Amino acid sequence: MFGWADSGSWRFSQVFGFGCILLFLSHVLPSQAVGQTSATVRKISNTDPMISQEEAWRIGDSPLFEVGALGNPDSLDFYGVRDLLRLSDGTTVVANSGELELIFLSPTGSVIATSGRRGEGPGEFLHLGKIGRFRGDSVFAMDYARAALSFFDKEGTFGRAIQIHSVVPRGYWPAGALPDGRFLFFSDAFMIGGGAFPQDSTWAFILDLETEVADTIGRFPKSDAGNPPGSMALGPTSIMAVGAEHFYWGRGDDFEFHQFDSEGKLVRLISKGWEPFRVSERSWQRYGEARLESLRKSRTSDIEDLIRRARQEHERIDHAEFLPAFFSAVVDSEGNLWVEEYPLRGVRSVPWHVFSPAGRWLTSLEMPDGFRLKAAGSDWVLGITTDELDVEIVQLLPLVK
């Protein structure tokens, strides 16, 4: 992949064991793959959206459904919703991490099935996180505590589980699944559940979990957003977004994404104009307040100790001079890349910018106050909001074009 002579397919089990994997990768991959773009790779530099402001996409006024609202007879107790997914038949899947369960909702928002519970057995979770589509309308769910991928059909029936760290080294996590069932894996600047990961880069590769055959993608500049403790808070963060035809990587030190095809070949660079926003003292205070507020909503028994340590860390660590260019990204059902600007700008909401698969900036739009977008389609957006009592609500909203 990526065009260097020593890259290509390889097996984890043939690389001298996990203890030598980083040494192996350091010989296989160049030091900064994102800087080694070929002359044949086109950069799309956008200055203005293609869709006029008068015809810009917008969110409709009335939800298509909302689940979790108090007073709703079918109300569910959502707590700690980590991810949302919508299947091709309109089924919505909710990763309700507080209850360690997957909730399957019909196109109108009624409950079809629930799957999972706390435990270490088949179909159970200890730390439910990312979910995604797998080979059509099956669902994968990541348990970070057990380093396990569990698979369910669209009715919520458990199929199987794979311990990913029996296949890949610790510190590598799935960003998403490609249509053929292979997974895109990445490493970050620290190991979840472990100490600091001594690296200056984020690695990425495509892996077939069945055959253990991997295709190297590249080595990218690492995240620098407060992990491990002592690094720069509010620094650029490596973000990957996975779609059916392409996946994307960006870091946030500029408004630019690298687009790859499903085989890991760099296709194009996508950028737009961006004016850096300086981190003011008030922005830094809001960042600290938001962290404390998030902790106060948790149901852990040691909440006071967590708050005390968070305050101490906020006083100790440094922050970046400027906010990153973006905060998150998703690929919608039509292959468009949605990119959210970074919050903490002193405004009520920040825009999402939408780019076509060809890299063109289509439009920009804002979400309703408090709405966290998790997925999008041709005429809908799916996300999470809260009411005045901080009860979590899953909403499907109309997208008007």
URJOSUL-V348439 format. One record per pair of residues at least 4 apart in sequence whose C-alpha atoms are under 8 Angstrom apart, sorted by the first residue. I is the first residue (numbers start at 1). J is the second residue. Records with the same first field share a line. If there is no record, write none. Layout:
I=J + J
This chain:
1=7 + 8 + 215 + 216 + 217 + 263 + 264 + 265
2=7 + 33 + 217 + 218 + 264 + 265 + 266
3=7
6=28 + 29
7=28 + 29 + 215 + 216
8=215 + 216
9=213 + 214 + 215 + 216
10=14 + 213 + 214 + 215
11=15 + 212 + 213 + 214
12=17 + 18 + 21 + 167 + 168 + 212 + 213 + 214
13=17 + 167 + 212
15=20 + 21 + 24
16=20 + 21
17=21
18=168 + 169
20=24
21=25 + 169
22=26
23=27
24=28
25=29
26=30 + 31
29=33 + 216 + 218 + 219
30=218 + 219
31=219
32=36 + 218 + 219 + 220 + 221
33=37 + 218 + 219 + 220
34=218 + 219 + 220 + 258
37=41 + 266
41=266 + 267 + 268 + 269
42=267 + 268 + 269
43=268 + 269 + 270 + 271
44=268 + 269 + 270 + 271 + 359 + 360
45=270 + 271 + 272 + 273
46=270 + 271 + 272 + 273 + 360 + 361
47=272 + 273
48=361
49=360 + 361 + 362 + 363 + 364
50=360 + 361 + 362 + 363
51=55 + 56 + 362 + 363
52=56 + 363
55=401
56=363 + 364 + 365 + 401
57=363 + 364 + 365 + 399 + 400 + 401
58=365 + 366 + 399 + 400 + 401
59=365 + 366 + 367 + 368 + 397 + 398 + 399 + 400
60=397 + 398 + 399 + 400
61=398
62=397 + 398
63=395 + 396 + 397 + 398
64=108 + 395 + 396 + 397 + 398
65=108 + 109 + 395 + 396 + 397
66=109 + 393 + 394 + 395 + 396
67=72 + 74 + 75 + 76 + 109 + 393 + 394 + 395
68=72 + 74 + 75 + 76 + 77 + 78 + 391 + 392 + 393 + 394
69=75 + 76 + 387 + 391 + 392 + 393
70=75 + 391
71=75
74=110
77=392
78=96 + 98 + 99 + 391 + 392 + 393
79=96 + 97 + 98 + 99 + 391 + 392
80=96 + 97 + 98 + 392
81=94 + 95 + 96 + 97 + 98 + 384 + 392
82=94 + 95 + 96 + 97 + 128 + 129 + 130
83=94 + 95 + 96 + 129 + 130 + 131 + 374
84=92 + 93 + 94 + 95 + 131 + 374 + 375 + 382 + 383
85=92 + 93 + 94 + 131 + 132 + 133 + 374 + 375 + 382
86=90 + 91 + 92 + 93 + 375 + 382
87=91 + 92 + 93 + 133 + 137 + 154
88=137
89=107
90=106 + 107
91=104 + 105 + 106 + 107 + 154
92=104 + 105 + 106 + 107 + 109
93=102 + 103 + 104 + 105
94=102 + 103 + 104 + 105
95=100 + 101 + 102 + 103 + 128 + 129 + 130 + 131
96=100 + 101 + 102 + 103 + 128
97=101 + 127 + 128 + 129
99=117 + 118
100=116 + 117 + 118 + 124 + 125 + 126 + 127 + 128
101=114 + 115 + 116 + 117 + 125 + 128
102=114 + 115 + 116 + 156
103=111 + 112 + 113 + 114 + 115
104=111 + 112 + 113 + 114 + 155 + 156
105=109 + 110 + 111 + 112 + 113
106=110 + 111 + 112
112=155
113=155 + 156
114=156
115=123 + 156 + 157 + 158
116=123 + 124 + 125
117=123 + 124 + 125
118=124 + 125 + 126
119=124 + 125 + 126
120=124 + 125 + 126 + 146
121=125
122=158 + 160 + 161
123=150 + 158 + 159 + 160 + 161
125=143 + 146
126=143 + 144 + 145 + 146
127=143 + 144 + 145 + 146
128=141 + 142 + 143 + 144
129=141 + 142 + 143 + 144
130=141 + 142 + 143
131=139 + 140 + 141 + 142
132=139 + 140 + 141 + 176 + 177
133=137 + 138 + 139 + 140 + 177
134=138 + 139 + 140 + 177 + 178 + 179 + 181
135=178 + 179 + 180 + 181
136=179
137=153 + 154
138=151 + 152 + 153 + 154
139=151 + 152 + 153 + 154
140=149 + 150 + 151 + 152
141=149 + 150 + 151
142=147 + 148 + 149 + 150
143=147 + 148 + 149 + 150
144=148 + 192
145=193
146=163
147=163 + 164 + 165
148=161 + 162 + 163 + 164 + 165
149=161 + 162 + 163 + 164
150=158 + 159 + 160 + 161 + 162
151=158 + 159 + 160 + 161
152=156 + 157 + 158 + 159 + 160
153=157 + 158 + 159
163=167
164=168
165=169 + 170
167=209 + 212
168=172
170=191
171=187 + 188 + 190 + 191 + 192 + 197
172=185 + 186 + 187 + 188
173=185 + 186 + 187
174=183 + 184 + 185 + 186
175=183 + 184 + 185 + 186 + 240 + 241 + 242
176=183 + 184 + 185 + 241 + 242
177=181 + 182 + 183 + 184 + 242
178=182 + 183 + 184 + 242 + 243 + 244 + 262
179=244
181=208
182=206 + 207 + 208 + 209
183=206 + 207 + 208 + 209
184=204 + 205 + 206 + 207
185=204 + 205 + 206 + 207
186=202 + 203 + 204 + 205
187=202 + 203 + 204
188=197 + 201 + 202 + 203 + 222 + 223
189=196 + 197 + 198 + 199 + 200 + 201 + 202 + 222 + 223 + 224 + 227 + 228
190=194 + 195 + 196 + 197 + 198 + 227 + 228
191=195 + 196 + 197
196=228
199=222
200=221 + 222
201=219 + 220 + 221 + 222 + 223
202=219 + 220 + 221 + 222 + 223 + 238
203=217 + 218 + 219 + 220
204=216 + 217 + 218 + 219 + 220
205=214 + 215 + 216 + 217 + 218 + 264
206=214 + 215 + 216 + 217 + 263 + 264
207=212 + 213 + 214 + 215
208=212 + 213 + 214
209=213
215=264
216=264
217=264 + 265
221=238 + 251
222=237 + 238
223=235 + 236 + 237 + 238 + 251
224=231 + 232 + 233 + 234 + 235 + 236 + 237
225=231 + 232 + 233 + 234 + 235 + 236 + 237
226=230 + 231 + 232 + 233 + 234 + 235
227=231 + 232 + 233
229=317
230=316 + 317 + 318
231=317 + 318
232=317 + 318 + 319 + 320
233=317 + 318 + 319 + 320
234=319 + 320 + 323 + 324
235=319 + 320 + 322 + 323 + 324
236=251 + 252 + 253 + 323 + 324
237=251 + 252 + 324
238=249 + 250 + 251 + 252
239=248 + 249 + 250 + 251 + 328 + 329
240=247 + 248 + 249 + 250 + 329
241=247 + 248 + 249 + 329 + 330 + 331
242=246 + 247 + 248 + 330 + 331
243=247 + 331 + 332 + 333 + 335
244=262 + 335
245=261 + 262 + 335
246=259 + 260 + 261 + 262 + 335 + 357
247=259 + 260 + 261 + 262
248=257 + 258 + 259 + 260
249=257 + 258 + 259
250=255 + 256 + 257 + 258
251=256 + 257
252=256 + 324 + 325 + 326 + 327
253=324 + 325
254=274 + 324 + 325
255=271 + 272 + 273 + 274 + 325 + 326
256=269 + 270 + 271 + 272
257=269 + 270 + 271
258=266 + 267 + 268 + 269 + 270
259=266 + 267 + 268 + 269 + 270
260=264 + 265 + 266 + 267 + 268
261=265 + 266 + 267
268=359
269=359
270=359 + 360
272=361
274=325
276=322 + 323 + 324 + 325
277=322 + 323 + 345
278=321 + 322 + 323
279=283 + 284 + 320 + 321 + 322 + 323
280=284
281=285
282=286
283=287 + 344 + 345 + 346
284=288 + 319
285=289
286=290 + 344
287=291 + 344
288=292 + 311 + 314
289=293
290=294
291=295 + 310
292=296 + 307 + 310 + 311
293=297
294=298
295=303 + 306 + 307
296=303 + 307
298=303
299=303
302=306
303=307
304=308
305=309
306=310
307=311
308=312
309=313
310=314
311=315
312=316
313=317
323=342
324=342
325=341 + 342
326=339 + 340 + 341 + 342
327=339 + 340 + 341 + 342 + 343
328=339 + 340 + 341 + 342
329=337 + 338 + 339 + 340
330=337 + 338 + 339 + 374 + 375 + 376
331=335 + 336 + 337 + 338 + 375 + 376
332=336 + 337 + 338 + 375 + 376 + 377 + 378
333=376 + 377 + 378
334=377 + 378
335=356 + 357
336=354 + 355 + 356 + 357
337=354 + 355 + 356 + 357
338=352 + 353 + 354 + 355
339=352 + 353 + 354
340=350 + 351 + 352 + 353
341=350 + 351 + 352 + 353
342=350
343=347 + 349 + 350
348=369
349=366 + 367 + 368 + 369 + 370
350=366 + 367
351=364 + 365 + 366 + 367
352=364 + 365 + 366 + 367
353=361 + 362 + 363 + 364 + 365
354=361 + 362 + 363 + 364
355=359 + 360 + 361 + 362 + 363
356=360 + 361 + 362
367=371 + 372 + 373
370=385 + 386
371=383 + 384 + 385 + 386
372=383 + 384 + 385
373=381 + 382 + 383 + 384
374=381 + 382 + 383 + 384
375=381 + 382 + 383
376=380 + 381 + 382
377=381
378=399
379=398 + 399 + 400 + 401
380=396 + 397 + 398 + 399
381=396 + 397 + 398 + 399
382=394 + 395 + 396 + 397
383=394 + 395 + 396
384=392 + 393 + 394 + 395
385=392 + 393 + 394 + 395
386=390 + 391 + 392 + 393
387=391 + 392 + 393
